[in-house]
Amino acid sequence: MTQPPTHRAREILASVGHTYPHLWQHVDRVREARGKEERQWPEWCFLPLREAHSIVTAGSRRRLPYERQHHPSIVGALAAWRVTQGIYRFDPTIYEKLIKTPLTRELPTEPLYRLPEWCAYLESPGLKWTVAGEERPIHGAWVHLDLNDHTGDPLEPELRIVLDTACRTSDPLNPARGCIAIPLVGRGTIAESLELVLAVGAKEARAQGVSVAAELTDVDHVARILWPIISLLLYLCTEPQQLGDGLRHPENPQPKRTRHGWRHFPAERPTTWDVGVRMGATFRRGALYKTDTHPAPPTSTGIRLEPHMRGFHWHTFLAGPGRTERRVRWLPPITVNGFNPDVHPATIRRVK
């Protein structure tokens, strides 16, 4: 864990605060009112986006024009990140493997809700946002939880992602060259959620007379861009023992009492958390490969698969009471249907 003096994510935080004067004072007041009257929400959500929308519109809750509809999402993410300012930096070896690990349509959204802090910033060097012939670096992504207002269940979370694609840290709210906000709605699979989000977004744009690039309605195209980010996030949420140096772990801070009530103060500076360092070192030693010692069953055609190596992959399995909880793990390369002397019996051949 290190504490760099600054980071582009912090520069964007300052820029948004400059665009909306007194923004953070408004956020503090809303947080102080949490639990009173209509402002009630679970502790795992730092600031519901409905409250961020009210702040952006100066309390009017009026409908924002399309070119500003992403502002509450960015404000909500930065408000949650401001109190911890955690930067998650992946081990280079693990990072390269994760962003190349394919995701299947069956992966559930539930594991994504186990964030180590209210909001985390995941660094993503080398990733690109490519739409309408334009290519921009994805420097990182803020991820946090919002209330899912689509189901009417106040206890159900909704994952929110804000991609750091700002061409300049001084202009993150620019609708064409700034950050990009993407929700993943409710339960089900990640693929189903993405399909729903793109369909709703395209419908909203058409209703306001805004043309949308064809790629933004193409689920496969957007999925190819987002899957590496989702893979990094899955690892962050499912491998908590791989966060930090083993001595300290990221967590949400406790509020401090002031004469105006309880308040969360912003972190003094960003904190960088190393992710996957121990596993990365193990992988570089060549000790991460596994062998499936049980012969694979014949396929539906009766043909038994030849021994082969299965690469890094995400695996979903059932656990918990009644095996109703779906859990996800990132598994290293596995030798499938391979020979193992501890399992296969010895064969003795007499030679004359």
C-alpha positions as CSV (number, residue, x, y, z in Angstrom):
1,M,0.0,0.0,0.0
2,T,1.4,3.4,-1.0
3,Q,0.1,7.0,-0.8
4,P,1.0,8.9,-3.9
5,P,0.9,12.7,-3.7
6,T,-1.7,13.0,-6.4
7,H,-3.4,11.0,-9.2
8,R,-5.5,11.8,-12.2
9,A,-8.6,10.5,-10.4
10,R,-8.0,13.1,-7.7
11,E,-7.5,15.8,-10.3
12,I,-10.9,14.9,-11.8
13,L,-12.4,15.0,-8.3
14,A,-11.2,18.6,-7.9
15,S,-12.4,19.5,-11.4
16,V,-16.0,18.3,-10.7
17,G,-16.0,20.2,-7.4
18,H,-15.0,23.3,-9.3
19,T,-17.8,22.9,-11.8
20,Y,-20.4,22.5,-9.1
21,P,-19.5,25.0,-6.3
22,H,-20.4,23.8,-2.8
23,L,-21.0,20.3,-4.1
24,W,-19.3,18.5,-1.3
25,Q,-21.0,20.6,1.4
26,H,-24.4,19.5,-0.2
27,V,-23.2,15.9,-0.2
28,D,-22.3,16.2,3.5
29,R,-25.7,17.6,4.4
30,V,-27.5,14.9,2.5
31,R,-25.5,12.2,4.3
32,E,-26.2,13.9,7.7
33,A,-30.0,13.6,6.9
34,R,-29.7,9.9,6.0
35,G,-32.3,7.9,8.0
36,K,-34.6,10.8,8.5
37,E,-37.9,11.3,6.8
38,E,-37.7,10.3,3.1
39,R,-33.9,10.0,3.1
40,Q,-33.4,6.4,4.0
41,W,-31.1,4.0,2.4
42,P,-28.8,1.1,3.3
43,E,-25.2,1.8,4.6
44,W,-23.6,-0.1,1.6
45,C,-24.7,2.9,-0.6
46,F,-22.8,6.1,0.2
47,L,-25.1,8.4,-1.8
48,P,-28.0,7.3,-4.0
49,L,-27.9,8.7,-7.5
50,R,-31.4,10.1,-6.9
51,E,-29.8,12.4,-4.3
52,A,-26.9,13.2,-6.6
53,H,-29.4,14.2,-9.2
54,S,-31.2,16.5,-6.7
55,I,-27.8,18.1,-5.9
56,V,-26.9,18.6,-9.5
57,T,-30.3,20.2,-10.2
58,A,-30.2,22.4,-7.1
59,G,-33.0,20.5,-5.5
60,S,-35.5,20.8,-8.3
61,R,-35.2,17.2,-9.4
62,R,-36.0,18.4,-12.9
63,R,-35.2,16.4,-15.9
64,L,-31.7,17.1,-17.2
65,P,-30.9,17.6,-20.9
66,Y,-29.4,14.6,-22.5
67,E,-25.9,16.2,-22.6
68,R,-25.9,16.5,-18.8
69,Q,-27.7,13.3,-17.9
70,H,-24.4,11.6,-17.0
71,H,-23.5,14.3,-14.4
72,P,-25.3,12.7,-11.4
73,S,-23.6,9.4,-12.1
74,I,-20.2,11.0,-12.1
75,V,-21.0,13.1,-9.0
76,G,-22.4,10.1,-7.2
77,A,-19.3,8.0,-7.9
78,L,-16.9,10.7,-6.9
79,A,-18.8,11.5,-3.7
80,A,-18.4,7.9,-2.6
81,W,-14.8,7.7,-3.7
82,R,-13.8,11.1,-2.1
83,V,-13.9,9.7,1.5
84,T,-11.4,6.8,0.8
85,Q,-9.7,7.6,-2.5
86,G,-8.6,4.0,-3.0
87,I,-6.6,3.3,-6.2
88,Y,-6.4,-0.4,-7.0
89,R,-3.3,-1.3,-9.0
90,F,-3.1,-4.9,-10.3
91,D,0.0,-7.0,-10.4
92,P,1.2,-6.8,-14.0
93,T,1.2,-10.5,-14.6
94,I,-2.2,-11.0,-13.1
95,Y,-3.5,-7.9,-14.9
96,E,-2.5,-9.3,-18.3
97,K,-4.2,-12.6,-17.6
98,L,-7.4,-11.1,-16.2
99,I,-8.1,-8.7,-19.1
100,K,-7.6,-11.6,-21.5
101,T,-9.8,-14.0,-19.6
102,P,-13.1,-14.5,-21.5
103,L,-16.4,-14.0,-19.7
104,T,-19.4,-16.3,-20.3
105,R,-23.0,-15.2,-20.6
106,E,-23.8,-17.2,-17.4
107,L,-21.8,-15.1,-15.0
108,P,-24.1,-13.6,-12.3
109,T,-24.0,-10.0,-11.2
110,E,-24.1,-10.8,-7.4
111,P,-20.4,-11.2,-6.9
112,L,-19.8,-7.7,-8.2
113,Y,-21.6,-6.2,-5.1
114,R,-18.8,-7.2,-2.7
115,L,-16.7,-4.1,-3.0
116,P,-14.0,-3.4,-0.5
117,E,-15.0,0.2,-0.1
118,W,-18.0,2.4,-1.0
119,C,-16.2,3.2,-4.3
120,A,-13.0,1.9,-5.8
121,Y,-10.9,3.2,-8.7
122,L,-9.5,0.4,-10.8
123,E,-6.5,1.3,-12.9
124,S,-6.7,-0.2,-16.4
125,P,-3.5,0.6,-18.4
126,G,-3.7,-0.2,-22.1
127,L,-7.5,-0.5,-22.4
128,K,-9.3,1.5,-25.0
129,W,-12.8,3.0,-25.6
130,T,-13.5,2.7,-29.3
131,V,-16.7,4.1,-30.8
132,A,-17.5,5.7,-34.2
133,G,-13.8,5.5,-35.2
134,E,-12.7,7.3,-32.1
135,E,-10.2,5.7,-29.7
136,R,-9.6,6.9,-26.2
137,P,-7.6,5.4,-23.4
138,I,-9.6,4.0,-20.4
139,H,-7.3,5.1,-17.7
140,G,-9.4,3.4,-15.0
141,A,-12.9,3.0,-13.7
142,W,-14.7,4.1,-10.6
143,V,-17.1,1.3,-9.4
144,H,-19.7,1.8,-6.6
145,L,-23.2,0.6,-5.6
146,D,-26.5,2.5,-6.1
147,L,-30.0,1.6,-5.1
148,N,-31.9,-0.3,-7.7
149,D,-35.0,1.8,-8.2
150,H,-36.2,-0.3,-11.1
151,T,-37.5,-3.2,-8.9
152,G,-38.9,-1.2,-6.0
153,D,-36.7,-3.2,-3.6
154,P,-34.7,-0.6,-1.6
155,L,-32.3,-3.3,-0.4
156,E,-31.3,-4.5,-3.9
157,P,-28.0,-3.0,-5.2
158,E,-27.2,-1.8,-8.7
159,L,-23.6,-1.6,-9.8
160,R,-22.4,1.7,-11.3
161,I,-19.3,2.1,-13.4
162,V,-17.8,5.4,-14.5
163,L,-15.0,4.9,-17.0
164,D,-12.1,7.4,-16.8
165,T,-11.9,8.3,-20.4
166,A,-11.5,12.0,-20.0
167,C,-9.1,13.5,-22.5
168,R,-8.3,16.2,-20.0
169,T,-8.6,15.8,-16.2
170,S,-10.0,19.4,-16.2
171,D,-13.0,18.4,-18.4
172,P,-14.4,15.1,-17.1
173,L,-18.1,16.2,-17.6
174,N,-17.7,16.9,-21.3
175,P,-20.4,14.7,-23.0
176,A,-18.1,13.8,-25.9
177,R,-14.6,13.8,-24.4
178,G,-15.2,13.2,-20.8
179,C,-15.9,10.3,-18.5
180,I,-18.5,7.7,-19.4
181,A,-21.1,6.4,-16.9
182,I,-22.5,2.8,-17.3
183,P,-24.9,1.0,-15.0
184,L,-25.3,-2.7,-14.6
185,V,-28.9,-3.2,-13.5
186,G,-30.1,-5.6,-10.8
187,R,-29.7,-9.3,-10.5
188,G,-29.4,-11.9,-13.3
189,T,-26.4,-12.3,-15.5
190,I,-23.9,-9.6,-16.4
191,A,-24.7,-10.1,-20.1
192,E,-28.5,-9.6,-19.5
193,S,-27.9,-6.5,-17.6
194,L,-25.7,-5.0,-20.3
195,E,-28.3,-5.7,-23.0
196,L,-31.0,-4.0,-20.9
197,V,-28.8,-0.9,-20.2
198,L,-27.9,-0.4,-23.9
199,A,-31.6,-0.9,-25.0
200,V,-32.9,1.6,-22.5
201,G,-30.1,4.1,-23.2
202,A,-30.7,4.0,-27.0
203,K,-34.5,4.4,-26.4
204,E,-33.9,7.4,-24.2
205,A,-31.6,9.0,-26.7
206,R,-34.0,8.6,-29.6
207,A,-36.8,10.1,-27.4
208,Q,-34.7,13.2,-27.0
209,G,-33.7,13.4,-30.7
210,V,-30.1,12.4,-30.1
211,S,-28.3,10.2,-32.5
212,V,-26.4,7.3,-31.1
213,A,-23.4,5.6,-32.6
214,A,-24.3,2.2,-34.0
215,E,-21.6,0.6,-31.8
216,L,-23.3,1.8,-28.7
217,T,-26.4,-0.4,-29.5
218,D,-24.2,-3.3,-30.4
219,V,-24.0,-5.5,-27.3
220,D,-21.1,-7.5,-28.5
221,H,-19.0,-4.4,-29.3
222,V,-19.6,-2.8,-25.9
223,A,-19.1,-6.1,-24.2
224,R,-15.6,-6.4,-25.7
225,I,-14.8,-3.0,-24.3
226,L,-16.2,-3.7,-20.8
227,W,-15.3,-7.3,-20.3
228,P,-11.7,-6.6,-19.2
229,I,-13.0,-4.0,-16.6
230,I,-15.6,-6.6,-15.4
231,S,-13.0,-9.2,-15.1
232,L,-10.8,-6.9,-13.0
233,L,-13.8,-6.1,-10.8
234,L,-14.7,-9.8,-10.4
235,Y,-11.2,-10.5,-9.1
236,L,-11.4,-7.6,-6.7
237,C,-14.7,-8.8,-5.3
238,T,-14.0,-12.5,-5.2
239,E,-10.3,-12.5,-4.0
240,P,-10.3,-10.2,-0.9
241,Q,-7.2,-12.0,0.4
242,Q,-5.2,-10.7,-2.6
243,L,-5.8,-7.1,-1.6
244,G,-3.0,-5.1,0.1
245,D,0.1,-6.4,1.8
246,G,-1.6,-8.7,4.3
247,L,-1.2,-6.2,7.2
248,R,-3.9,-3.7,6.2
249,H,-7.0,-4.0,4.2
250,P,-9.3,-1.4,2.5
251,E,-12.4,-0.5,4.4
252,N,-15.0,2.3,4.8
253,P,-14.0,4.9,7.3
254,Q,-16.0,5.7,10.4
255,P,-17.8,9.1,10.6
256,K,-16.5,11.7,13.0
257,R,-18.6,13.8,15.3
258,T,-18.8,17.5,14.7
259,R,-20.9,20.2,16.2
260,H,-23.2,19.8,13.2
261,G,-23.5,16.1,13.5
262,W,-21.7,13.0,12.2
263,R,-19.6,13.6,9.1
264,H,-17.3,11.7,6.7
265,F,-14.3,13.8,5.9
266,P,-12.4,13.3,2.6
267,A,-9.2,11.4,2.5
268,E,-6.1,13.6,2.6
269,R,-4.6,11.9,-0.4
270,P,-5.1,8.8,-2.6
271,T,-4.1,5.4,-1.3
272,T,-2.8,2.8,-3.7
273,W,-3.7,-0.8,-2.9
274,D,-1.7,-3.5,-4.7
275,V,-3.9,-6.4,-6.0
276,G,-2.8,-9.9,-6.7
277,V,0.9,-9.4,-5.9
278,R,1.2,-12.7,-4.1
279,M,-0.6,-14.7,-6.7
280,G,1.4,-12.9,-9.4
281,A,4.6,-14.0,-7.8
282,T,3.4,-17.5,-7.5
283,F,2.4,-17.5,-11.2
284,R,5.9,-16.3,-12.2
285,R,7.4,-19.1,-10.3
286,G,5.4,-21.5,-12.4
287,A,3.5,-22.9,-9.4
288,L,0.0,-21.9,-10.4
289,Y,-0.9,-24.7,-12.8
290,K,-3.3,-27.4,-11.7
291,T,-4.0,-30.9,-12.9
292,D,-7.5,-32.4,-13.2
293,T,-6.7,-35.9,-11.9
294,H,-10.1,-37.3,-12.8
295,P,-10.5,-38.4,-16.4
296,A,-13.1,-36.4,-18.3
297,P,-16.4,-38.2,-19.0
298,P,-17.2,-39.0,-22.6
299,T,-19.0,-36.4,-24.6
300,S,-22.6,-36.8,-25.9
301,T,-21.1,-38.5,-29.0
302,G,-19.3,-41.0,-26.9
303,I,-15.9,-39.6,-27.6
304,R,-13.5,-39.0,-24.7
305,L,-11.6,-35.7,-24.8
306,E,-7.9,-35.9,-25.3
307,P,-5.7,-34.4,-22.5
308,H,-5.4,-30.7,-22.9
309,M,-4.7,-27.4,-21.0
310,R,-7.6,-25.2,-20.2
311,G,-6.5,-21.6,-19.8
312,F,-7.5,-19.0,-17.2
313,H,-11.2,-19.0,-16.8
314,W,-14.1,-17.8,-14.6
315,H,-16.0,-20.6,-13.0
316,T,-19.5,-20.4,-11.4
317,F,-20.5,-23.0,-8.8
318,L,-23.3,-23.4,-6.3
319,A,-22.6,-23.2,-2.6
320,G,-24.3,-22.3,0.7
321,P,-27.4,-23.8,2.3
322,G,-29.3,-25.8,-0.3
323,R,-26.6,-24.9,-2.8
324,T,-28.6,-21.9,-3.9
325,E,-25.8,-19.3,-3.7
326,R,-23.9,-18.7,-7.0
327,R,-20.2,-18.0,-6.4
328,V,-17.5,-17.1,-8.9
329,R,-13.8,-18.0,-8.8
330,W,-11.0,-17.2,-11.2
331,L,-9.2,-20.4,-11.9
332,P,-5.7,-20.9,-13.2
333,P,-4.8,-23.1,-16.2
334,I,-5.8,-26.7,-15.6
335,T,-4.5,-29.8,-17.3
336,V,-7.7,-31.6,-18.2
337,N,-7.8,-35.4,-18.5
338,G,-4.1,-35.6,-18.0
339,F,-2.0,-38.4,-16.6
340,N,-1.3,-38.5,-12.9
341,P,0.8,-41.4,-11.4
342,D,-1.0,-41.0,-8.0
343,V,-4.4,-41.8,-9.7
344,H,-3.6,-44.2,-12.6
345,P,-2.6,-47.7,-11.6
346,A,0.8,-49.0,-12.5
347,T,1.1,-51.4,-15.4
348,I,3.6,-54.3,-15.2
349,R,4.7,-55.8,-18.5
350,R,6.8,-59.0,-18.4
351,V,9.6,-59.0,-20.9
352,K,11.0,-62.3,-22.0
